[in-house]
Amino acid sequence: MNNKWLSVATIFLGSFLVFGVQPMVGRTLLPVFGGTSAVWVVCLCAFQVLLLAGYWVAHAMAREDRLAGRLKIHVGLLLLSAAWTAFVAFAKGPLLGLAGGGAAPALQVLLCVAALVGLPYVLLGANASLVQALAGGEYRLYAVSNAGSLAGLLAYPFVFEPFVGLTAQWAGFAAGIAAYAGLLAWCARKGATGGTPVVPVGGTSATGETPVVPVGGTSATGGTPVAAWVLWLALPAASCFLLNALTSHVTLDIMPMPLIWTASLSLFLLSYIIGFSGRGERFVRPCAWATLVAFLLLCWLSGHDTRKVSPFAAAGACGAFLLAACTFLHSWLYRARPASEGLTRYYLLQSLGGAAGGVAASLVFPFICKTLLEYPVSLFGVAVLAAAAIGRAGARSFRIAGSVVALVLLVLGGWMYWTGIGKETRPVVYRGRGFFGTIEVLEAKAKTATGEGCIREFVHGTTVHGIQANLPGKTRMPTTYYTPDASGYAICGHPKYRKGEPMRVNVTGLGVGVLFSYGRTNDYYRAYEISEDALKVATDTNLFTFVAECPARKEIVLGDARKGLEAELAAGVEPYDVIVVDAFTGDNLPYHLSTREAFDLYFKLLKPDGILCVNISNWHLTLEPFMRAVGDAYNVPMLGLETRDDYARLAFGAKVAFFCREPDGMAPPPVDNGRARMIDFSRCRPMARLPTDEKGSFIELVKW
């Protein structure tokens, strides 16, 4: 292998590992923290900070006179990291058993990422600038680095996750680190492309002068202008802030699907590939205009109900803006690059800016804001930068004309966004935000023949998780997905309910407790709710009274349902007559509640004549093949009900699957009222394989 291709292979493998491990760590941590999309956003922040440490390592190594000796230590630490990762592959269960639950879940995620992959990620994070430095300061290798990153990122959901077990994935990562260590050692011994190690910013040449010369020009002393340093910090800070903020917006407000995480990060990497392709300088102005056009589109979409706009169209518009904006920012960043002598400091400051932007979007804004304020801030901030870039390029007349047009687009976008978010006329009586997303309680006045009152609606992100009619005689009326011809059928259709006998009911996902409206004096209801904010809303009698007015003996547990059910099984609790799994609505499909092991747990905790009810109402996933696979795997009779919207009853269209080993005792399905119909599961092909905790994917269920 010649020196050039050795550099390419080394930097490609290192970057493949750096970004291939990110979704693997997210996949590992999701079950521990309830399967929420916030896990991925906080992981992004953690990786951005660790990457900063990696670039600092590369910078510190390159500025040492004894680079060869430092590289030996670096390779040794890589081999130690490979051994640690191999240990994690088989000990991750007990290690992660110590995490999850309790306060500060975001901090726990950060600590878990640091403990699991902190050292290997920092060492691999030095890959891009270190190999480029060894290759004599070849900037185009950064495009190779991002190509490797993109390949690693895309390989995970389509190759590794569906077909390779999680333990094998970690073991493979350990092997990859060892292989990379070997390539890096070989690369260092051969001198890569034959160039000598570069002298970075802060080092000196043989004459004692600082030899850094920015591409855009030189200062009077030959040093780097302060303006260039500001750009190296600000541009990646803006792009990383945008990446994290837009990811939060899409996964919370449009499509809470793990696949979106990979898509957004892939577009981010693609923008780096384009920007650092060697022709990146040419893309600054065109991409600035494209950014403003995409900005207008997103501002226009802000005035439309996300449930009435194609989610793929809305997510596509966000993706277009992310690609255009980040390509603009990264092309500008490439144009502001220094001469090769300043390479490692350039990447260090770039990483520092990226980490700062990631921390601001993932940790600071969620802590200080009750809404997704970081999303409009990122939109308008990048749009202003695009307008500024347009006003700085070209002849004077073109600069003036461009500035005027850009300003008009900014004002027009601002007007559309402001008028769009102001369309909601119902007052917000409660607003909160936590690790599990944004929540609101909306209120509307209502009047019936029996009196006046109000209707309150609980919205988590953009998904309605409960409505209550605070009207005389209506406060315990089941609504939304929980009417007697939807999820409520699992309770009122059970033979014990019809005979008036006491029942034990378990609910996974409390919402505002609509299912508690079926509770009777001698019943026992137990519910799991992972969001502390949602639990506060459900138990605040000034907002909702389903839980407070339920006469049954009730117990509500704050925490993950899977962990709670496992503890119940281990304690030998009495099985349940009904278990309602209500965690699949909207688009959030918590993986750890959807595997074979999870359904093993549900059926073990169910009485012989018990009913397992799974709410499969989902905007963008077709879950009938999944339910069919569950029924086939456990050989349990099943039926399904599909209802339509009936706003007079405050009922939403729903799809619900019911599993019962003794279906003859169930009440006849309520399909004679014209509002519900049976789902024929026999007409759908089951999933190819039922996912397990170790291996599986739900990509085949996406409604493309």
Wavefront OBJ file of the C-alpha trace (Angstrom):
o trace
v 0.000 0.000 0.000
v 1.547 3.318 -1.044
v 1.715 6.228 1.357
v -1.216 8.127 -0.139
v -3.630 5.222 0.080
v -2.346 4.335 3.532
v -3.372 7.810 4.718
v -6.749 7.443 3.021
v -7.372 3.990 4.557
v -6.333 5.116 8.032
v -8.423 8.260 8.102
v -11.421 6.484 6.533
v -11.399 3.646 9.086
v -10.945 6.009 12.021
v -13.834 8.200 10.897
v -15.991 5.139 10.154
v -15.524 4.057 13.757
v -16.071 7.552 15.197
v -19.516 7.888 13.638
v -20.466 4.224 13.495
v -20.194 4.027 17.275
v -22.571 6.952 17.836
v -25.844 5.196 16.885
v -24.559 2.031 18.587
v -24.137 3.879 21.877
v -27.546 5.517 21.402
v -29.106 2.125 20.739
v -27.429 0.792 23.899
v -28.611 3.645 26.111
v -32.154 4.070 24.784
v -33.677 1.249 26.886
v -31.952 2.548 29.994
v -33.543 5.986 29.688
v -36.988 5.141 28.378
v -36.474 5.217 24.626
v -36.883 8.994 24.361
v -35.420 10.990 21.493
v -33.724 13.261 24.043
v -31.238 10.435 24.632
v -29.901 10.889 21.111
v -29.759 14.684 21.308
v -27.794 14.524 24.573
v -25.560 11.818 23.073
v -24.856 14.178 20.174
v -23.759 16.804 22.664
v -21.528 14.306 24.476
v -19.865 13.215 21.237
v -19.272 16.829 20.198
v -17.509 17.509 23.504
v -15.461 14.292 23.268
v -14.519 15.195 19.714
v -13.188 18.499 21.026
v -10.962 16.538 23.403
v -9.801 14.429 20.458
v -8.788 17.464 18.440
v -6.965 18.851 21.466
v -5.024 15.588 21.725
v -4.049 15.835 18.057
v -3.009 19.471 18.480
v -0.958 18.701 21.593
v 0.768 15.763 19.882
v 1.602 17.675 16.716
v 3.197 20.562 18.562
v 5.627 18.269 20.402
v 9.141 17.807 19.061
v 9.022 14.110 19.904
v 5.978 13.280 17.780
v 7.135 9.705 17.130
v 7.261 8.959 20.841
v 3.870 10.511 21.412
v 2.417 8.383 18.641
v 3.652 5.221 20.350
v 1.807 6.232 23.519
v -1.262 7.081 21.446
v -1.236 3.662 19.762
v -0.764 1.974 23.135
v -3.777 3.796 24.542
v -5.789 2.761 21.487
v -4.982 -0.890 22.198
v -5.980 -0.363 25.846
v -9.242 1.176 24.618
v -9.855 -1.845 22.424
v -9.497 -4.088 25.483
v -11.905 -1.900 27.486
v -14.458 -1.924 24.665
v -14.224 -5.726 24.447
v -14.952 -5.832 28.185
v -17.954 -3.500 27.750
v -19.306 -5.802 25.034
v -19.971 -8.529 27.596
v -20.412 -6.457 30.772
v -22.637 -3.651 29.497
v -25.734 -5.135 31.174
v -24.447 -4.923 34.770
v -22.721 -1.599 34.048
v -25.870 0.038 32.680
v -27.973 -1.496 35.441
v -26.503 1.201 37.687
v -27.918 3.990 35.482
v -31.414 5.154 34.617
v -34.109 6.541 36.867
v -33.595 9.232 39.431
v -32.832 12.864 38.826
v -30.826 14.573 36.057
v -31.226 11.982 33.255
v -29.341 14.255 30.827
v -26.324 14.249 33.133
v -26.606 10.474 33.494
v -26.557 10.068 29.703
v -23.428 12.209 29.492
v -21.726 10.145 32.191
v -22.725 6.871 30.513
v -21.291 7.976 27.168
v -18.071 9.059 28.868
v -17.778 5.785 30.790
v -18.559 3.500 27.856
v -16.622 5.150 25.022
v -14.953 8.241 26.462
v -11.326 7.176 26.056
v -11.653 5.355 22.698
v -13.749 8.178 21.267
v -11.233 10.858 22.265
v -8.377 8.858 20.763
v -10.317 8.185 17.566
v -11.451 11.823 17.501
v -7.825 12.836 16.974
v -7.868 10.829 13.737
v -8.816 13.524 11.190
v -6.325 16.229 12.121
v -3.576 13.816 13.213
v -3.476 11.853 9.955
v -3.760 15.053 7.930
v -0.821 16.453 9.878
v 1.194 13.301 9.213
v 0.297 13.639 5.539
v 1.824 17.105 5.366
v -1.315 19.159 5.965
v -3.548 17.765 3.201
v -6.963 19.415 3.752
v -8.714 17.288 1.151
v -8.274 14.298 3.434
v -10.941 15.939 5.602
v -13.453 15.118 2.866
v -12.253 11.484 3.071
v -12.725 11.672 6.822
v -16.313 12.811 6.463
v -16.967 10.195 3.777
v -15.823 7.542 6.256
v -18.023 9.093 8.921
v -21.027 9.040 6.615
v -20.373 5.419 5.654
v -20.179 4.381 9.311
v -23.331 6.260 10.177
v -25.407 4.803 7.332
v -24.061 1.279 7.752
v -25.457 1.055 11.268
v -29.252 1.195 10.709
v -29.187 -0.760 7.455
v -26.454 -3.364 8.057
v -25.417 -3.706 11.684
v -28.576 -3.008 13.701
v -30.925 -5.411 11.831
v -28.476 -8.289 11.399
v -25.777 -8.058 14.076
v -26.389 -8.490 17.793
v -25.527 -5.639 20.149
v -22.814 -7.648 21.906
v -21.240 -8.524 18.554
v -21.434 -4.856 17.548
v -19.409 -3.831 20.593
v -16.913 -6.626 19.988
v -16.603 -5.511 16.358
v -15.968 -1.957 17.504
v -13.151 -3.233 19.718
v -11.635 -5.089 16.758
v -11.962 -1.964 14.629
v -10.053 0.092 17.202
v -7.252 -2.473 17.206
v -7.112 -2.444 13.394
v -7.025 1.345 13.362
v -4.178 1.338 15.898
v -2.195 -0.912 13.553
v -2.839 1.306 10.532
v -1.904 4.447 12.460
v 1.341 2.873 13.653
v 2.138 1.844 10.071
v 1.194 5.304 8.825
v 3.506 6.957 11.354
v 6.407 4.625 10.544
v 6.154 5.247 6.800
v 5.671 8.988 7.200
v 2.303 8.820 5.407
v 2.760 10.713 2.145
v 6.365 11.319 2.868
v 5.853 14.819 4.215
v 7.323 15.848 7.519
v 5.079 16.504 10.491
v 3.645 19.960 10.363
v 4.354 22.774 12.794
v 0.977 23.963 14.066
v -0.158 27.323 15.329
v 1.866 28.099 18.411
v 4.949 26.271 17.125
v 7.838 28.012 15.394
v 9.820 27.542 12.244
v 13.566 27.290 12.081
v 13.779 31.072 12.017
v 11.644 31.383 15.128
v 8.667 32.907 13.317
v 5.080 31.675 13.434
v 4.607 30.246 9.924
v 0.797 30.291 9.772
v -0.665 32.083 6.754
v -4.462 32.170 6.400
v -5.780 31.277 2.961
v -7.794 34.476 2.883
v -4.772 36.691 3.422
v -2.078 37.484 5.944
v -1.727 39.821 8.827
v 1.064 42.327 9.015
v 3.185 39.964 11.032
v 2.359 36.852 9.055
v 0.147 35.543 11.870
v -3.487 34.545 11.809
v -5.951 37.468 11.977
v -8.280 37.416 14.962
v -11.224 37.540 12.533
v -10.203 34.129 11.193
v -10.160 32.676 14.697
v -13.650 34.042 15.274
v -14.860 32.329 12.096
v -13.223 29.034 13.072
v -15.213 29.152 16.307
v -18.492 30.737 15.190
v -19.222 28.822 11.986
v -19.031 25.289 13.474
v -20.835 26.543 16.588
v -23.699 27.701 14.368
v -23.791 24.439 12.381
v -23.721 22.178 15.462
v -26.315 24.315 17.231
v -28.501 24.013 14.128
v -27.970 20.234 13.916
v -28.992 19.614 17.525
v -31.861 22.118 17.516
v -33.302 20.855 14.243
v -32.969 17.239 15.384
v -34.920 18.091 18.544
v -37.606 19.851 16.499
v -38.055 17.015 14.009
v -38.017 14.198 16.560
v -40.308 15.992 19.021
v -42.666 17.895 16.728
v -42.760 15.952 13.450
v -41.468 12.364 13.436
v -40.068 10.925 16.669
v -38.315 8.089 14.828
v -34.725 6.989 15.512
v -34.120 6.857 11.752
v -34.411 10.653 11.696
v -31.376 10.924 13.973
v -29.244 9.110 11.429
v -30.684 11.101 8.520
v -29.980 14.508 10.084
v -26.433 13.611 11.088
v -25.832 12.138 7.612
v -26.852 15.427 5.991
v -24.549 17.247 8.388
v -21.632 15.047 7.344
v -22.534 15.393 3.669
v -22.305 19.171 4.039
v -18.750 18.767 5.361
v -17.864 16.502 2.441
v -19.124 19.110 -0.034
v -17.630 22.055 1.821
v -14.169 20.463 2.158
v -14.130 18.830 -1.283
v -11.495 21.228 -2.618
v -14.105 23.336 -4.353
v -15.969 24.351 -1.242
v -15.210 28.045 -1.721
v -17.520 28.074 -4.746
v -20.523 26.962 -2.697
v -20.625 29.804 -0.160
v -22.812 32.238 -2.101
v -25.139 29.689 -3.863
v -25.720 27.828 -0.609
v -26.386 31.108 1.205
v -29.237 31.775 -1.248
v -30.459 28.172 -0.902
v -30.439 28.619 2.871
v -32.702 31.663 2.636
v -35.130 29.862 0.304
v -35.310 26.843 2.634
v -35.705 29.249 5.559
v -38.786 30.747 3.890
v -40.247 27.272 3.374
v -39.834 26.343 7.048
v -41.325 29.659 8.162
v -44.328 29.005 5.925
v -44.722 25.482 7.351
v -44.740 26.892 10.878
v -48.310 28.055 10.267
v -49.601 24.580 9.397
v -50.728 21.819 11.706
v -48.019 19.151 11.552
v -50.736 16.492 11.675
v -52.196 17.849 8.427
v -48.894 18.232 6.577
v -47.112 15.155 5.271
v -44.505 14.442 7.940
v -42.049 13.330 5.289
v -42.572 16.647 3.495
v -42.051 18.591 6.732
v -39.003 16.513 7.694
v -37.723 16.844 4.117
v -37.982 20.632 4.312
v -36.000 20.564 7.556
v -33.434 18.306 5.914
v -33.130 20.632 2.926
v -32.523 23.586 5.218
v -29.984 21.611 7.274
v -28.033 20.549 4.173
v -28.106 23.987 2.521
v -27.267 25.874 5.713
v -24.494 23.553 6.876
v -22.947 23.385 3.393
v -22.943 27.193 3.361
v -21.341 27.363 6.811
v -18.778 24.639 6.146
v -17.860 26.023 2.731
v -17.235 29.377 4.396
v -15.211 27.553 7.038
v -13.116 25.891 4.323
v -12.515 29.250 2.645
v -11.251 30.629 5.979
v -8.749 27.798 6.477
v -5.128 28.626 7.323
v -2.028 27.319 5.619
v -1.150 23.737 6.515
v 1.064 24.836 9.408
v -2.038 25.931 11.321
v -4.038 22.790 10.615
v -4.289 21.298 14.101
v -5.198 24.576 15.794
v -7.746 25.240 13.062
v -9.454 21.918 13.787
v -9.123 22.398 17.535
v -10.920 25.758 17.454
v -13.446 24.343 15.006
v -14.200 21.511 17.413
v -14.383 23.942 20.341
v -17.011 25.960 18.485
v -18.945 22.810 17.592
v -18.928 21.596 21.189
v -20.098 24.996 22.426
v -22.965 25.024 19.924
v -23.948 21.469 20.819
v -23.944 22.142 24.565
v -25.997 25.307 24.083
v -28.676 23.520 22.031
v -28.800 20.225 23.969
v -28.277 21.314 27.563
v -28.534 25.071 28.076
v -31.684 25.882 26.085
v -33.703 22.878 27.380
v -32.788 23.956 30.911
v -33.801 27.610 30.568
v -36.701 27.380 28.070
v -40.079 25.687 28.370
v -40.463 25.575 24.582
v -38.179 24.550 21.726
v -36.828 28.082 21.489
v -33.528 26.791 20.111
v -35.280 25.841 16.865
v -36.372 29.358 15.778
v -33.114 30.792 17.169
v -31.089 28.445 14.957
v -33.304 29.168 11.940
v -33.064 32.936 12.172
v -29.436 32.947 13.292
v -28.228 30.971 10.270
v -30.503 32.951 7.934
v -28.903 36.192 9.184
v -25.438 34.734 8.554
v -26.510 33.763 5.029
v -27.804 37.264 4.364
v -24.550 38.736 5.688
v -22.476 36.490 3.422
v -24.547 37.505 0.403
v -23.957 41.174 1.212
v -20.164 40.678 1.323
v -19.563 38.967 -2.027
v -19.316 40.294 -5.571
v -19.210 43.764 -7.053
v -20.611 46.703 -5.088
v -23.870 46.858 -7.060
v -24.419 43.117 -6.633
v -23.685 43.352 -2.920
v -26.265 46.103 -2.481
v -28.921 44.293 -4.523
v -28.213 41.012 -2.788
v -28.399 42.609 0.636
v -31.765 44.177 -0.161
v -33.250 40.917 -1.451
v -31.818 38.952 1.478
v -33.250 41.460 3.941
v -36.680 41.212 2.292
v -36.553 37.399 2.561
v -35.584 37.628 6.225
v -38.425 39.986 7.039
v -40.925 37.928 5.037
v -39.814 34.724 6.778
v -40.058 36.379 10.176
v -43.570 37.601 9.425
v -44.718 34.130 8.245
v -43.213 32.437 11.293
v -44.713 34.897 13.758
v -48.183 34.764 12.225
v -47.937 30.966 11.979
v -47.168 30.321 15.633
v -49.887 32.777 16.618
v -52.686 30.728 15.020
v -53.391 28.709 18.161
v -56.225 30.621 19.794
v -56.836 28.292 22.737
v -55.153 29.526 25.902
v -52.247 27.479 27.249
v -52.983 26.837 30.919
v -49.799 24.861 31.542
v -46.480 24.586 29.751
v -43.476 22.535 30.735
v -40.347 20.964 29.366
v -38.141 18.188 30.594
v -35.864 15.433 29.385
v -38.813 13.713 27.692
v -39.925 16.712 25.648
v -42.291 19.658 25.737
v -45.801 19.427 27.173
v -48.764 21.787 27.060
v -52.284 21.801 28.421
v -54.703 23.686 26.172
v -58.144 24.789 27.257
v -61.297 25.649 25.349
v -64.634 26.804 26.733
v -67.577 24.453 26.136
v -71.304 24.336 26.775
v -73.802 21.466 26.836
v -77.436 21.101 27.756
v -76.382 20.227 31.301
v -74.162 23.243 31.854
v -70.971 25.087 30.982
v -67.355 24.179 31.486
v -64.170 23.610 29.508
v -62.304 20.971 27.569
v -58.639 20.433 28.371
v -56.175 18.785 26.017
v -52.791 17.368 26.987
v -50.206 17.645 24.193
v -46.786 16.013 24.390
v -44.723 17.399 21.522
v -47.392 17.282 18.826
v -49.141 14.123 20.026
v -52.354 14.469 22.039
v -52.137 12.104 25.011
v -55.473 12.840 26.609
v -58.546 15.065 26.672
v -60.965 15.673 29.517
v -64.402 17.268 29.308
v -64.775 19.337 32.474
v -68.532 19.499 32.045
v -71.336 18.394 34.384
v -71.584 14.594 34.241
v -68.755 14.281 31.673
v -65.559 14.409 33.719
v -65.099 10.623 33.688
v -66.049 10.159 30.038
v -63.280 8.197 28.270
v -61.862 10.116 25.313
v -59.242 10.086 22.533
v -57.819 6.555 21.994
v -59.416 5.085 25.114
v -63.121 4.860 24.266
v -65.012 1.563 24.772
v -64.574 0.728 21.078
v -60.810 1.354 21.211
v -58.366 0.662 24.078
v -61.221 0.750 26.605
v -62.575 -2.471 25.088
v -59.756 -4.379 26.836
v -61.339 -3.430 30.181
v -65.087 -3.218 29.545
v -64.935 -6.246 27.227
v -63.293 -8.444 29.876
v -65.693 -11.011 31.441
v -64.878 -9.817 34.975
v -65.911 -6.267 34.147
v -69.291 -7.422 32.833
v -69.814 -9.596 35.923
v -68.861 -6.801 38.295
v -65.895 -8.721 39.688
v -62.725 -6.934 40.866
v -60.034 -6.460 38.223
v -56.305 -5.841 38.207
v -55.258 -3.443 35.449
v -51.746 -2.347 34.492
v -51.164 0.650 32.219
v -47.855 1.340 30.495
v -47.880 5.070 29.799
v -50.210 7.059 32.053
v -50.808 10.135 29.908
v -53.416 12.019 31.934
v -55.020 8.798 33.180
v -57.996 8.536 30.808
v -58.095 4.758 31.297
v -58.645 5.333 35.009
v -62.151 6.430 34.067
v -63.063 2.712 33.911
v -61.895 2.078 37.488
v -64.426 0.812 40.059
v -64.340 0.594 43.827
v -62.907 -2.935 44.121
v -60.482 -2.668 41.191
v -56.709 -2.201 41.370
v -55.002 0.060 38.832
v -51.234 0.390 38.504
v -49.656 2.736 35.959
v -46.115 3.514 34.894
v -45.167 7.001 33.741
v -41.590 7.856 32.870
v -42.008 11.627 32.590
v -42.108 13.496 35.882
v -43.666 16.504 34.129
v -46.469 14.379 32.655
v -47.116 12.811 36.061
v -47.443 16.256 37.650
v -50.027 17.222 35.040
v -52.035 13.995 35.436
v -52.210 14.322 39.222
v -52.864 18.073 39.370
v -56.603 18.320 40.022
v -56.596 21.877 38.712
v -55.803 20.409 35.291
v -57.128 16.818 35.084
v -59.138 14.684 37.510
v -59.194 11.209 35.910
v -56.744 9.858 38.493
v -58.158 11.747 41.483
v -61.773 10.774 40.789
v -61.032 7.101 40.121
v -62.548 5.107 43.019
v -60.274 2.101 42.474
v -57.236 1.358 44.570
v -54.485 2.865 42.471
v -50.727 3.086 42.357
v -48.699 5.235 39.969
v -44.984 4.574 39.543
v -42.576 7.173 38.174
v -40.081 5.254 36.074
v -39.579 3.008 33.093
v -42.337 0.417 32.623
v -39.984 -2.360 31.489
v -37.886 -2.098 34.626
v -40.969 -1.864 36.812
v -42.626 -4.923 35.274
v -39.411 -6.918 35.571
v -39.275 -6.030 39.278
v -42.918 -7.077 39.686
v -42.279 -10.412 38.009
v -39.233 -11.025 40.210
v -41.299 -10.171 43.304
v -44.008 -12.656 42.300
v -46.923 -10.185 42.211
v -50.399 -11.376 41.311
v -50.844 -11.358 37.510
v -53.121 -8.830 35.819
v -56.472 -9.180 34.125
v -55.593 -6.425 31.651
v -52.280 -4.930 30.575
v -52.484 -1.886 28.324
v -49.313 -0.980 26.434
v -49.835 2.622 25.396
v -46.345 3.654 24.315
v -46.575 3.351 20.525
v -48.741 6.347 19.640
v -47.542 9.267 17.529
v -44.340 7.763 16.162
v -42.391 6.968 19.275
v -41.782 3.226 19.321
v -39.641 2.534 22.402
v -37.489 -0.355 21.297
v -37.122 -1.963 24.718
v -40.927 -2.137 25.102
v -41.285 -3.772 21.684
v -38.944 -6.758 21.717
v -39.592 -10.446 22.217
v -38.282 -10.153 25.770
v -40.770 -7.348 26.483
v -43.710 -9.417 25.232
v -42.422 -12.382 27.242
v -42.786 -10.132 30.252
v -46.297 -8.960 29.331
v -47.626 -12.483 28.842
v -45.991 -13.799 32.026
v -47.722 -11.075 34.029
v -51.099 -11.793 32.436
v -53.711 -14.171 33.860
v -54.848 -17.092 31.660
v -57.983 -15.200 30.654
v -56.232 -11.841 30.690
v -56.160 -9.375 27.807
v -53.039 -7.669 26.481
v -54.015 -4.443 24.726
v -51.530 -2.643 22.464
v -52.419 0.774 21.087
v -50.911 0.722 17.581
v -52.246 4.102 16.453
v -49.190 5.449 14.679
v -48.747 8.162 12.109
v -45.867 6.786 10.076
v -45.315 3.158 11.050
v -47.472 0.256 9.917
v -47.633 -1.850 13.064
v -50.069 -4.547 11.906
v -47.199 -6.781 10.619
v -45.510 -6.357 13.991
v -48.655 -7.433 15.867
v -49.127 -10.355 13.490
v -45.561 -11.474 14.234
v -46.238 -11.270 17.987
v -49.426 -13.334 17.652
v -47.625 -15.963 15.554
v -44.607 -16.112 17.875
v -46.706 -16.728 21.004
v -49.585 -18.562 19.328
v -52.092 -16.289 21.069
v -55.448 -15.447 19.432
v -55.730 -11.789 18.544
v -58.219 -9.296 17.200
v -57.977 -5.675 16.203
v -60.250 -2.645 16.179
v -59.941 0.478 14.067
v -62.044 3.528 14.893
v -62.597 6.830 13.151
v -62.533 10.352 14.504
v -65.667 11.310 16.412
v -65.084 14.778 17.782
v -68.543 14.935 19.321
v -67.321 12.261 21.747
v -63.796 13.721 21.835
v -62.671 10.433 20.290
v -59.743 10.103 17.877
v -59.272 7.534 15.171
v -57.344 4.643 16.671
v -55.927 1.223 15.899
v -55.730 -1.261 18.747
v -54.604 -4.898 18.947
v -55.890 -7.303 21.620
v -54.276 -10.608 22.621
v -56.200 -13.117 24.756
v -55.527 -16.829 25.328
v -59.238 -17.421 26.079
v -61.050 -15.092 23.660
v -64.424 -16.821 24.044
v -65.043 -15.018 27.327
v -64.611 -11.563 25.826
v -67.611 -9.411 24.970
v -68.482 -9.215 21.257
v -66.346 -6.547 19.532
v -68.213 -3.201 19.481
v -68.436 -2.876 15.697
v -72.209 -2.385 15.393
v -72.150 1.327 16.176
v -70.678 2.404 12.841
v -67.634 3.963 14.482
v -65.379 0.897 14.601
v -64.415 -1.956 12.314
v -62.402 -5.139 12.741
v -58.777 -5.304 11.609
v -58.045 -8.480 9.673
v -54.479 -9.313 10.698
v -54.493 -12.417 8.524
v -54.305 -10.197 5.444
v -50.943 -8.696 6.382
v -47.586 -10.405 6.144
v -45.841 -10.654 9.531
v -42.469 -9.064 10.152
v -39.589 -11.160 8.907
v -38.267 -11.517 12.445
v -39.492 -10.315 15.796
v -36.879 -7.923 17.239
v -35.004 -8.958 20.358
v -33.085 -6.902 22.899
v -29.876 -7.889 21.121
v -30.853 -7.557 17.476
v -33.634 -6.099 15.382
v -34.998 -3.078 13.561
v -38.358 -1.527 12.671
v -37.243 0.089 9.422
v -39.389 -2.314 7.391
v -42.504 -0.871 9.098
v -41.930 2.715 7.920
v -44.718 4.012 5.674
v -42.368 5.193 2.946
l 1 2 3 4 5 6 7 8 9 10 11 12 13 14 15 16 17 18 19 20 21 22 23 24 25 26 27 28 29 30 31 32 33 34 35 36 37 38 39 40 41 42 43 44 45 46 47 48 49 50 51 52 53 54 55 56 57 58 59 60 61 62 63 64 65 66 67 68 69 70 71 72 73 74 75 76 77 78 79 80 81 82 83 84 85 86 87 88 89 90 91 92 93 94 95 96 97 98 99 100 101 102 103 104 105 106 107 108 109 110 111 112 113 114 115 116 117 118 119 120 121 122 123 124 125 126 127 128 129 130 131 132 133 134 135 136 137 138 139 140 141 142 143 144 145 146 147 148 149 150 151 152 153 154 155 156 157 158 159 160 161 162 163 164 165 166 167 168 169 170 171 172 173 174 175 176 177 178 179 180 181 182 183 184 185 186 187 188 189 190 191 192 193 194 195 196 197 198 199 200 201 202 203 204 205 206 207 208 209 210 211 212 213 214 215 216 217 218 219 220 221 222 223 224 225 226 227 228 229 230 231 232 233 234 235 236 237 238 239 240 241 242 243 244 245 246 247 248 249 250 251 252 253 254 255 256 257 258 259 260 261 262 263 264 265 266 267 268 269 270 271 272 273 274 275 276 277 278 279 280 281 282 283 284 285 286 287 288 289 290 291 292 293 294 295 296 297 298 299 300 301 302 303 304 305 306 307 308 309 310 311 312 313 314 315 316 317 318 319 320 321 322 323 324 325 326 327 328 329 330 331 332 333 334 335 336 337 338 339 340 341 342 343 344 345 346 347 348 349 350 351 352 353 354 355 356 357 358 359 360 361 362 363 364 365 366 367 368 369 370 371 372 373 374 375 376 377 378 379 380 381 382 383 384 385 386 387 388 389 390 391 392 393 394 395 396 397 398 399 400 401 402 403 404 405 406 407 408 409 410 411 412 413 414 415 416 417 418 419 420 421 422 423 424 425 426 427 428 429 430 431 432 433 434 435 436 437 438 439 440 441 442 443 444 445 446 447 448 449 450 451 452 453 454 455 456 457 458 459 460 461 462 463 464 465 466 467 468 469 470 471 472 473 474 475 476 477 478 479 480 481 482 483 484 485 486 487 488 489 490 491 492 493 494 495 496 497 498 499 500 501 502 503 504 505 506 507 508 509 510 511 512 513 514 515 516 517 518 519 520 521 522 523 524 525 526 527 528 529 530 531 532 533 534 535 536 537 538 539 540 541 542 543 544 545 546 547 548 549 550 551 552 553 554 555 556 557 558 559 560 561 562 563 564 565 566 567 568 569 570 571 572 573 574 575 576 577 578 579 580 581 582 583 584 585 586 587 588 589 590 591 592 593 594 595 596 597 598 599 600 601 602 603 604 605 606 607 608 609 610 611 612 613 614 615 616 617 618 619 620 621 622 623 624 625 626 627 628 629 630 631 632 633 634 635 636 637 638 639 640 641 642 643 644 645 646 647 648 649 650 651 652 653 654 655 656 657 658 659 660 661 662 663 664 665 666 667 668 669 670 671 672 673 674 675 676 677 678 679 680 681 682 683 684 685 686 687 688 689 690 691 692 693 694 695 696 697 698 699 700 701 702 703 704
